[in-house]
Amino acid sequence: MHKSSQFSLLAQRRFAPFFWTQFFGAFNDNVFKTALLTILTFEALNWTTMDRAFLNNLIPGLFILPFVLFSALAGQLADKFEKSRLVRYIKLLEIAIMLLAAIGWMRHDLWLLIAAVAGMGLHSALFGPVKYAYLPQKLAPEELVGGNGLVEMGTFVGILLGEVLGAALVLYQPWGIELVAGGTLAIAVAGWLASRAIPVSPAPAPELKINWNLATETVRNIRFSRQNRTVFLAMLANSWFWFYGAILLAQFPLYAKENLHGDHGIFILLLTIFSLGIGAGSLLCERLSGHKVELGLVPLGAIGLSVFGFDLFLSSVAYTNTELVDIRAFLQQGGSIRILLDCLMIGLFGGFYIVPLFALIQTRCDPTRISRTIAGMNILNALFMVVAALLAMVLLGAGLSIPQLFLVTAILNAFVTGCVFVAVPEFLIRFRAWIVPGR
């Protein structure tokens, strides 16, 4: 029987409003954060006398912090309450946060804007458990990989477009600040309007009693997840991807400037190529998996992450240009296409790696605790990203170059994912069966 393409979901009410709601959320997060970081980079003296390096680390940190603090509460709320209504409340919160940010923009009040950064982190932390718990309720098992692929594609495209638009709008003279203030508020409203069409999604555990002690609930959440060994290791493997990605993406601005000797456009080019790779890999998962949860794609993705991470090191070392270049001049340099191909393939294989892991967690965890399981994973993701930032700081401070950091990350990826596959042999069994059908 012919199985419909995942793109047909974009025309269906059970998926499309949810897809656009999450897309606008990711888009708005990155328009706002990038605009703020850009203005602090290029016009810092008009806003504050504080150290720019400190602010450039404080702002992403404040965005991640709510994931650690509030994900356990968010998971409980998503399991206890009907999801479409909960999403609408979360999107109203986003509108309120963007109103606060608009006041900060117009008054040049940096601390209001920093408060809004933390608020958007809270918004994303609350939405995360709903985001991945909604899909198994509305999609058939054979649609789950395709649906997750679309969501991952939408998320990374939203991040990319948000970063490009945020950087472009805020420096547009003389109305950049006004455009960002009005634009982020309009995007928040668009997300709320999309959320109003999400169909009812019943709560799996309406009798749940909320534990307001965030610390004990966080520990209990992760402890419960450990009872299902396969799911817990899949959660760790998922968090490892965010570790890998956090190290890679955090280096792109300085890598583009100091190693590739490019202007800001080269950074945007690297980010664009990587995001396109993630989107393509996420979408290809449905076709490669045969419309089922195919764990064999996870080892394939892990292999690609290490191989092309290693080759990014080699191609970076081989790059010899020392003159400042824009995008056109960069593309004419020897080795530039190889560097871009490495970034594209890292994103592509990252999509192969991450999408089946999401589907595995969604289908094998306790259905009455799926949101709390996703919340536990979000906590682990945040912690892994913090560790990634600390490790990168330590290694770069010890004298490693950025290409050498890429090499270390590729080697660590081979070691960590190898340990996961040894602990859960099903991944390698399915990989062999996928490579040689019929085995």
GUGU-618942 format. One record per residue (C-alpha): residue number from 1; x, z, y negated. Coordinates in Angstrom, 1 decimal, always signed. Layout:
N
(node NUM (X Z Y))
...
% end
This chain:
439
(node 1 (+0.0 +0.0 +0.0))
(node 2 (+1.3 -0.9 -3.5))
(node 3 (+2.2 +2.1 -5.6))
(node 4 (+1.7 +1.9 -9.3))
(node 5 (+4.6 +2.2 -11.7))
(node 6 (+5.4 +5.4 -13.4))
(node 7 (+4.7 +3.7 -16.8))
(node 8 (+1.0 +3.5 -15.8))
(node 9 (+0.9 +7.3 -16.4))
(node 10 (+1.4 +6.6 -20.1))
(node 11 (-2.1 +5.1 -20.3))
(node 12 (-3.8 +8.0 -18.5))
(node 13 (-5.2 +11.1 -20.3))
(node 14 (-3.8 +13.5 -17.7))
(node 15 (-0.3 +12.5 -18.7))
(node 16 (-0.1 +10.6 -22.0))
(node 17 (-1.2 +13.4 -24.5))
(node 18 (+1.2 +15.8 -22.8))
(node 19 (+4.0 +13.3 -22.9))
(node 20 (+3.6 +12.7 -26.6))
(node 21 (+3.3 +16.4 -27.3))
(node 22 (+6.6 +17.2 -25.7))
(node 23 (+8.2 +14.1 -27.3))
(node 24 (+7.2 +15.1 -30.8))
(node 25 (+8.5 +18.6 -30.1))
(node 26 (+12.0 +17.4 -29.1))
(node 27 (+12.0 +14.9 -31.9))
(node 28 (+11.1 +17.5 -34.6))
(node 29 (+13.6 +20.1 -33.3))
(node 30 (+16.4 +17.6 -33.8))
(node 31 (+15.3 +16.1 -37.1))
(node 32 (+15.3 +19.6 -38.5))
(node 33 (+18.5 +20.9 -36.9))
(node 34 (+20.5 +17.8 -37.7))
(node 35 (+19.3 +17.6 -41.3))
(node 36 (+20.3 +21.2 -41.8))
(node 37 (+23.7 +20.8 -40.2))
(node 38 (+24.3 +17.6 -42.1))
(node 39 (+23.5 +19.1 -45.5))
(node 40 (+25.8 +22.0 -44.7))
(node 41 (+28.6 +19.6 -43.8))
(node 42 (+28.3 +17.3 -46.8))
(node 43 (+26.8 +19.4 -49.5))
(node 44 (+27.6 +23.0 -48.5))
(node 45 (+28.6 +24.1 -52.0))
(node 46 (+25.1 +23.4 -53.3))
(node 47 (+23.6 +25.8 -50.7))
(node 48 (+26.0 +28.6 -49.8))
(node 49 (+29.6 +29.9 -50.1))
(node 50 (+29.6 +30.9 -46.5))
(node 51 (+32.2 +29.3 -44.1))
(node 52 (+30.8 +26.0 -42.8))
(node 53 (+32.4 +26.4 -39.3))
(node 54 (+30.7 +29.7 -38.9))
(node 55 (+27.3 +28.2 -39.9))
(node 56 (+27.8 +25.2 -37.6))
(node 57 (+28.1 +27.6 -34.7))
(node 58 (+25.5 +30.1 -35.9))
(node 59 (+22.7 +27.6 -36.2))
(node 60 (+22.9 +26.2 -32.6))
(node 61 (+23.4 +29.7 -31.3))
(node 62 (+20.2 +31.0 -33.1))
(node 63 (+18.3 +28.1 -31.6))
(node 64 (+19.4 +29.0 -28.0))
(node 65 (+19.0 +32.8 -28.4))
(node 66 (+15.2 +32.8 -28.1))
(node 67 (+15.5 +31.1 -24.7))
(node 68 (+17.4 +34.2 -23.4))
(node 69 (+15.1 +36.7 -25.1))
(node 70 (+11.6 +35.2 -24.7))
(node 71 (+11.6 +32.9 -21.7))
(node 72 (+10.5 +35.6 -19.4))
(node 73 (+7.5 +36.3 -21.6))
(node 74 (+6.8 +32.6 -22.0))
(node 75 (+6.7 +32.2 -18.2))
(node 76 (+4.1 +35.0 -17.8))
(node 77 (+1.9 +33.5 -20.5))
(node 78 (+2.0 +30.1 -18.9))
(node 79 (+1.0 +31.5 -15.5))
(node 80 (-1.7 +33.7 -16.9))
(node 81 (-3.5 +31.4 -19.4))
(node 82 (-5.0 +27.9 -19.3))
(node 83 (-2.2 +25.6 -20.4))
(node 84 (-3.9 +23.1 -22.7))
(node 85 (-5.1 +25.9 -25.0))
(node 86 (-1.7 +27.6 -24.8))
(node 87 (+0.0 +24.4 -25.8))
(node 88 (-2.2 +24.0 -28.9))
(node 89 (-1.4 +27.5 -30.0))
(node 90 (+2.3 +26.8 -29.6))
(node 91 (+2.0 +23.6 -31.7))
(node 92 (+0.2 +25.6 -34.4))
(node 93 (+3.1 +27.9 -34.4))
(node 94 (+5.4 +24.9 -34.9))
(node 95 (+3.4 +23.8 -38.0))
(node 96 (+3.7 +27.3 -39.4))
(node 97 (+7.5 +27.3 -38.8))
(node 98 (+7.8 +23.9 -40.5))
(node 99 (+5.8 +25.2 -43.5))
(node 100 (+8.3 +28.0 -43.8))
(node 101 (+11.1 +25.5 -43.5))
(node 102 (+9.6 +23.3 -46.2))
(node 103 (+9.6 +26.3 -48.6))
(node 104 (+13.2 +26.8 -47.7))
(node 105 (+14.1 +23.2 -48.3))
(node 106 (+12.4 +23.1 -51.7))
(node 107 (+13.8 +26.4 -52.9))
(node 108 (+17.3 +25.7 -51.4))
(node 109 (+16.9 +29.0 -49.5))
(node 110 (+19.4 +28.8 -46.6))
(node 111 (+18.2 +32.0 -45.0))
(node 112 (+14.6 +30.7 -44.8))
(node 113 (+15.9 +27.6 -43.1))
(node 114 (+18.0 +29.7 -40.7))
(node 115 (+14.9 +31.8 -39.9))
(node 116 (+13.1 +28.5 -39.2))
(node 117 (+15.9 +27.5 -36.8))
(node 118 (+15.3 +30.7 -34.8))
(node 119 (+11.5 +30.0 -35.0))
(node 120 (+11.9 +26.5 -33.5))
(node 121 (+14.0 +28.0 -30.7))
(node 122 (+11.1 +30.4 -30.1))
(node 123 (+8.7 +27.5 -30.1))
(node 124 (+10.8 +25.5 -27.6))
(node 125 (+11.3 +28.6 -25.4))
(node 126 (+7.5 +29.2 -25.3))
(node 127 (+6.8 +25.5 -24.5))
(node 128 (+9.4 +25.1 -21.8))
(node 129 (+7.7 +26.8 -18.9))
(node 130 (+4.4 +25.1 -19.7))
(node 131 (+6.2 +21.7 -19.9))
(node 132 (+7.4 +21.6 -16.3))
(node 133 (+4.6 +23.7 -14.7))
(node 134 (+1.9 +21.3 -16.1))
(node 135 (+3.2 +18.3 -14.1))
(node 136 (+2.6 +19.5 -10.6))
(node 137 (-1.0 +20.4 -11.5))
(node 138 (-1.8 +16.9 -12.8))
(node 139 (+0.4 +14.6 -10.7))
(node 140 (+0.2 +13.7 -7.1))
(node 141 (+3.4 +14.4 -5.1))
(node 142 (+4.4 +10.7 -5.0))
(node 143 (+4.0 +10.6 -8.8))
(node 144 (+6.1 +13.7 -9.6))
(node 145 (+9.5 +12.1 -9.7))
(node 146 (+8.2 +9.3 -11.9))
(node 147 (+6.5 +11.8 -14.2))
(node 148 (+9.6 +13.9 -14.5))
(node 149 (+11.6 +10.8 -15.2))
(node 150 (+9.4 +9.9 -18.0))
(node 151 (+9.5 +13.4 -19.5))
(node 152 (+13.3 +13.5 -19.3))
(node 153 (+13.5 +10.0 -20.9))
(node 154 (+11.1 +11.0 -23.6))
(node 155 (+13.1 +14.2 -24.3))
(node 156 (+16.4 +12.5 -24.7))
(node 157 (+15.0 +9.6 -26.7))
(node 158 (+13.4 +12.2 -28.9))
(node 159 (+16.6 +14.1 -29.3))
(node 160 (+18.5 +10.9 -30.2))
(node 161 (+15.9 +9.6 -32.7))
(node 162 (+15.7 +13.1 -34.2))
(node 163 (+19.4 +13.3 -34.8))
(node 164 (+19.7 +9.9 -36.3))
(node 165 (+16.6 +10.3 -38.5))
(node 166 (+17.6 +13.9 -39.6))
(node 167 (+21.1 +12.8 -40.7))
(node 168 (+19.8 +9.7 -42.4))
(node 169 (+16.9 +11.3 -44.3))
(node 170 (+18.5 +14.4 -45.7))
(node 171 (+21.3 +12.4 -47.5))
(node 172 (+18.9 +9.8 -48.9))
(node 173 (+19.0 +10.1 -52.7))
(node 174 (+17.2 +11.4 -54.6))
(node 175 (+14.4 +12.4 -52.2))
(node 176 (+16.2 +13.4 -49.1))
(node 177 (+15.2 +17.1 -49.1))
(node 178 (+11.6 +16.2 -49.8))
(node 179 (+11.6 +13.6 -47.1))
(node 180 (+12.9 +16.1 -44.5))
(node 181 (+10.5 +18.8 -45.6))
(node 182 (+7.5 +16.5 -45.5))
(node 183 (+8.6 +14.6 -42.4))
(node 184 (+9.2 +17.6 -40.2))
(node 185 (+5.8 +19.0 -41.2))
(node 186 (+4.1 +15.6 -40.4))
(node 187 (+5.8 +15.4 -37.0))
(node 188 (+4.6 +19.0 -36.2))
(node 189 (+1.0 +18.0 -37.1))
(node 190 (+1.4 +14.8 -34.9))
(node 191 (+2.4 +17.0 -32.0))
(node 192 (-0.6 +19.3 -32.5))
(node 193 (-3.0 +16.3 -32.7))
(node 194 (-1.5 +14.9 -29.4))
(node 195 (-1.9 +18.3 -27.8))
(node 196 (-5.7 +18.4 -28.6))
(node 197 (-6.2 +15.6 -26.0))
(node 198 (-4.4 +17.4 -23.1))
(node 199 (-7.0 +18.1 -20.4))
(node 200 (-7.8 +21.5 -19.1))
(node 201 (-5.1 +22.9 -16.8))
(node 202 (-6.3 +26.1 -15.1))
(node 203 (-4.1 +29.2 -15.0))
(node 204 (-2.5 +29.8 -11.5))
(node 205 (-2.4 +33.6 -11.9))
(node 206 (-5.2 +34.6 -14.4))
(node 207 (-5.1 +38.2 -13.1))
(node 208 (-1.4 +38.6 -14.0))
(node 209 (-0.6 +41.7 -16.0))
(node 210 (+1.9 +40.9 -18.8))
(node 211 (+5.1 +42.9 -18.7))
(node 212 (+6.2 +43.2 -22.3))
(node 213 (+9.6 +44.6 -21.5))
(node 214 (+11.6 +41.4 -21.9))
(node 215 (+14.8 +42.8 -20.2))
(node 216 (+13.1 +44.1 -17.0))
(node 217 (+10.9 +41.0 -16.7))
(node 218 (+14.0 +38.7 -17.1))
(node 219 (+15.8 +40.6 -14.3))
(node 220 (+12.6 +40.6 -12.1))
(node 221 (+12.1 +36.9 -12.7))
(node 222 (+15.6 +35.9 -11.6))
(node 223 (+15.5 +38.4 -8.7))
(node 224 (+12.2 +36.9 -7.4))
(node 225 (+13.6 +33.3 -7.7))
(node 226 (+16.6 +34.4 -5.5))
(node 227 (+14.2 +35.0 -2.6))
(node 228 (+13.8 +31.3 -2.2))
(node 229 (+17.4 +30.3 -1.6))
(node 230 (+17.0 +26.6 -1.9))
(node 231 (+15.0 +26.9 -5.1))
(node 232 (+17.4 +29.3 -6.7))
(node 233 (+20.4 +27.1 -5.9))
(node 234 (+18.6 +24.1 -7.3))
(node 235 (+18.0 +26.2 -10.5))
(node 236 (+21.8 +26.9 -10.6))
(node 237 (+22.5 +23.2 -10.0))
(node 238 (+20.1 +22.3 -12.8))
(node 239 (+21.8 +24.8 -15.2))
(node 240 (+25.2 +23.4 -14.3))
(node 241 (+24.1 +20.0 -15.6))
(node 242 (+23.3 +21.7 -19.0))
(node 243 (+26.8 +23.3 -18.8))
(node 244 (+28.4 +19.8 -18.2))
(node 245 (+26.2 +18.2 -20.9))
(node 246 (+26.8 +21.0 -23.5))
(node 247 (+30.6 +20.6 -23.2))
(node 248 (+30.5 +16.8 -23.4))
(node 249 (+28.0 +16.5 -26.3))
(node 250 (+29.6 +19.3 -28.3))
(node 251 (+32.9 +17.3 -28.4))
(node 252 (+31.4 +14.0 -29.4))
(node 253 (+31.7 +14.5 -33.2))
(node 254 (+35.4 +15.6 -33.2))
(node 255 (+36.2 +13.2 -30.4))
(node 256 (+34.8 +10.3 -32.4))
(node 257 (+36.7 +11.3 -35.5))
(node 258 (+40.1 +12.4 -34.1))
(node 259 (+40.5 +10.6 -30.8))
(node 260 (+38.7 +7.3 -31.5))
(node 261 (+39.5 +7.4 -35.3))
(node 262 (+36.0 +6.4 -36.1))
(node 263 (+33.5 +7.2 -38.8))
(node 264 (+30.1 +9.0 -38.4))
(node 265 (+28.7 +5.8 -36.9))
(node 266 (+30.9 +6.1 -33.9))
(node 267 (+29.5 +9.6 -33.1))
(node 268 (+26.0 +8.2 -33.4))
(node 269 (+27.0 +5.3 -31.1))
(node 270 (+28.4 +7.6 -28.4))
(node 271 (+25.2 +9.8 -28.6))
(node 272 (+23.0 +6.7 -28.4))
(node 273 (+24.8 +5.2 -25.4))
(node 274 (+24.7 +8.6 -23.5))
(node 275 (+21.0 +9.1 -24.3))
(node 276 (+20.2 +5.6 -23.2))
(node 277 (+22.0 +6.3 -19.9))
(node 278 (+20.0 +9.5 -19.3))
(node 279 (+16.8 +7.7 -20.1))
(node 280 (+17.6 +4.8 -17.8))
(node 281 (+18.8 +7.1 -14.9))
(node 282 (+15.6 +9.2 -15.2))
(node 283 (+13.4 +6.2 -15.1))
(node 284 (+15.2 +4.6 -12.2))
(node 285 (+14.8 +7.7 -10.0))
(node 286 (+11.2 +6.7 -9.1))
(node 287 (+12.3 +3.3 -7.8))
(node 288 (+15.4 +4.6 -6.0))
(node 289 (+13.5 +7.5 -4.4))
(node 290 (+10.6 +5.4 -3.1))
(node 291 (+8.0 +7.5 -5.0))
(node 292 (+8.9 +10.7 -3.3))
(node 293 (+11.2 +13.7 -4.0))
(node 294 (+14.5 +12.3 -2.8))
(node 295 (+17.2 +14.9 -2.8))
(node 296 (+19.8 +12.3 -1.7))
(node 297 (+19.9 +11.2 -5.4))
(node 298 (+21.4 +14.6 -6.4))
(node 299 (+24.8 +14.1 -4.6))
(node 300 (+24.8 +10.5 -5.9))
(node 301 (+24.4 +11.8 -9.5))
(node 302 (+27.1 +14.5 -9.0))
(node 303 (+29.6 +11.9 -7.7))
(node 304 (+28.9 +9.7 -10.7))
(node 305 (+29.3 +12.6 -13.2))
(node 306 (+32.7 +13.4 -11.8))
(node 307 (+33.9 +9.8 -11.4))
(node 308 (+33.0 +8.6 -14.8))
(node 309 (+33.9 +11.9 -16.4))
(node 310 (+37.4 +11.4 -14.9))
(node 311 (+37.4 +7.8 -16.1))
(node 312 (+36.4 +8.9 -19.6))
(node 313 (+39.6 +10.9 -19.6))
(node 314 (+41.7 +7.9 -18.5))
(node 315 (+40.0 +5.5 -20.9))
(node 316 (+40.5 +8.0 -23.8))
(node 317 (+44.2 +8.4 -23.1))
(node 318 (+44.5 +4.6 -22.9))
(node 319 (+42.9 +4.1 -26.3))
(node 320 (+45.6 +3.3 -28.8))
(node 321 (+44.0 +2.6 -32.1))
(node 322 (+45.0 +4.9 -35.0))
(node 323 (+43.3 +3.2 -37.9))
(node 324 (+39.9 +4.4 -39.3))
(node 325 (+37.2 +2.1 -37.8))
(node 326 (+33.5 +1.6 -38.2))
(node 327 (+31.3 +0.5 -35.3))
(node 328 (+32.1 -3.2 -35.6))
(node 329 (+35.9 -2.6 -35.8))
(node 330 (+35.7 +0.0 -32.9))
(node 331 (+34.0 -2.6 -30.6))
(node 332 (+36.9 -4.9 -31.2))
(node 333 (+39.5 -2.3 -30.1))
(node 334 (+41.0 -2.5 -26.6))
(node 335 (+39.4 +0.0 -24.3))
(node 336 (+36.4 +0.7 -26.5))
(node 337 (+33.9 -1.0 -24.1))
(node 338 (+35.3 +1.1 -21.2))
(node 339 (+34.7 +4.3 -23.2))
(node 340 (+31.2 +3.3 -24.0))
(node 341 (+30.5 +2.3 -20.3))
(node 342 (+31.8 +5.7 -19.2))
(node 343 (+29.4 +7.5 -21.6))
(node 344 (+26.5 +5.2 -20.4))
(node 345 (+27.3 +5.9 -16.7))
(node 346 (+27.7 +9.6 -17.2))
(node 347 (+24.2 +9.6 -18.7))
(node 348 (+22.8 +7.3 -15.9))
(node 349 (+24.1 +9.5 -13.1))
(node 350 (+23.0 +12.6 -15.0))
(node 351 (+19.5 +11.2 -14.8))
(node 352 (+19.9 +10.7 -11.0))
(node 353 (+21.1 +14.3 -10.7))
(node 354 (+18.6 +16.2 -12.8))
(node 355 (+15.2 +14.6 -12.1))
(node 356 (+15.1 +15.3 -8.3))
(node 357 (+16.2 +18.9 -9.0))
(node 358 (+13.2 +19.4 -11.3))
(node 359 (+10.9 +17.9 -8.7))
(node 360 (+12.3 +20.1 -6.0))
(node 361 (+11.8 +23.3 -8.0))
(node 362 (+8.3 +22.3 -8.9))
(node 363 (+7.2 +21.5 -5.4))
(node 364 (+8.9 +24.3 -3.4))
(node 365 (+8.5 +27.4 -5.6))
(node 366 (+5.5 +29.7 -5.3))
(node 367 (+2.6 +27.8 -7.1))
(node 368 (+1.3 +31.0 -8.7))
(node 369 (+4.8 +31.7 -10.2))
(node 370 (+5.9 +28.2 -11.2))
(node 371 (+6.0 +28.9 -14.9))
(node 372 (+7.9 +32.1 -14.4))
(node 373 (+10.4 +30.2 -12.1))
(node 374 (+10.9 +27.6 -14.8))
(node 375 (+11.3 +30.4 -17.4))
(node 376 (+14.0 +31.9 -15.2))
(node 377 (+15.7 +28.5 -15.0))
(node 378 (+15.6 +28.2 -18.8))
(node 379 (+17.3 +31.6 -19.2))
(node 380 (+20.0 +30.4 -16.8))
(node 381 (+20.3 +27.1 -18.7))
(node 382 (+20.8 +29.0 -22.0))
(node 383 (+23.4 +31.3 -20.5))
(node 384 (+25.3 +28.4 -18.9))
(node 385 (+25.4 +26.6 -22.3))
(node 386 (+26.8 +29.7 -24.0))
(node 387 (+29.5 +29.9 -21.3))
(node 388 (+30.2 +26.2 -21.8))
(node 389 (+30.8 +26.7 -25.5))
(node 390 (+33.0 +29.7 -24.9))
(node 391 (+35.0 +27.9 -22.2))
(node 392 (+35.5 +24.9 -24.5))
(node 393 (+36.7 +27.1 -27.3))
(node 394 (+39.2 +28.9 -25.0))
(node 395 (+40.6 +25.7 -23.5))
(node 396 (+40.8 +23.8 -26.8))
(node 397 (+42.4 +26.9 -28.4))
(node 398 (+44.9 +27.0 -25.5))
(node 399 (+46.1 +23.5 -26.5))
(node 400 (+44.1 +21.2 -24.3))
(node 401 (+43.0 +17.9 -26.0))
(node 402 (+39.4 +16.8 -25.9))
(node 403 (+40.1 +14.1 -23.2))
(node 404 (+41.8 +16.8 -21.1))
(node 405 (+38.7 +18.9 -21.5))
(node 406 (+36.6 +16.0 -20.1))
(node 407 (+39.0 +15.9 -17.1))
(node 408 (+38.7 +19.7 -16.5))
(node 409 (+34.9 +19.4 -16.7))
(node 410 (+34.8 +16.5 -14.2))
(node 411 (+37.0 +18.5 -11.8))
(node 412 (+34.8 +21.6 -12.2))
(node 413 (+31.7 +19.4 -11.6))
(node 414 (+33.1 +18.2 -8.2))
(node 415 (+33.9 +21.8 -7.2))
(node 416 (+30.6 +23.4 -8.3))
(node 417 (+28.3 +20.7 -7.0))
(node 418 (+30.3 +20.6 -3.8))
(node 419 (+29.7 +24.4 -3.3))
(node 420 (+25.9 +23.8 -3.9))
(node 421 (+25.8 +21.0 -1.3))
(node 422 (+27.6 +23.1 +1.3))
(node 423 (+25.2 +26.0 +0.6))
(node 424 (+22.2 +23.7 +0.9))
(node 425 (+23.1 +21.0 +3.5))
(node 426 (+19.8 +19.3 +3.0))
(node 427 (+21.2 +17.5 -0.1))
(node 428 (+24.0 +15.8 +1.9))
(node 429 (+21.7 +15.1 +4.9))
(node 430 (+19.2 +13.3 +2.6))
(node 431 (+22.1 +11.5 +0.8))
(node 432 (+23.4 +10.1 +4.1))
(node 433 (+19.8 +9.1 +5.1))
(node 434 (+19.3 +7.5 +1.7))
(node 435 (+22.6 +5.6 +1.9))
(node 436 (+21.8 +4.4 +5.5))
(node 437 (+18.0 +4.1 +5.9))
(node 438 (+16.7 +5.0 +9.3))
(node 439 (+19.3 +7.7 +10.1))
% end
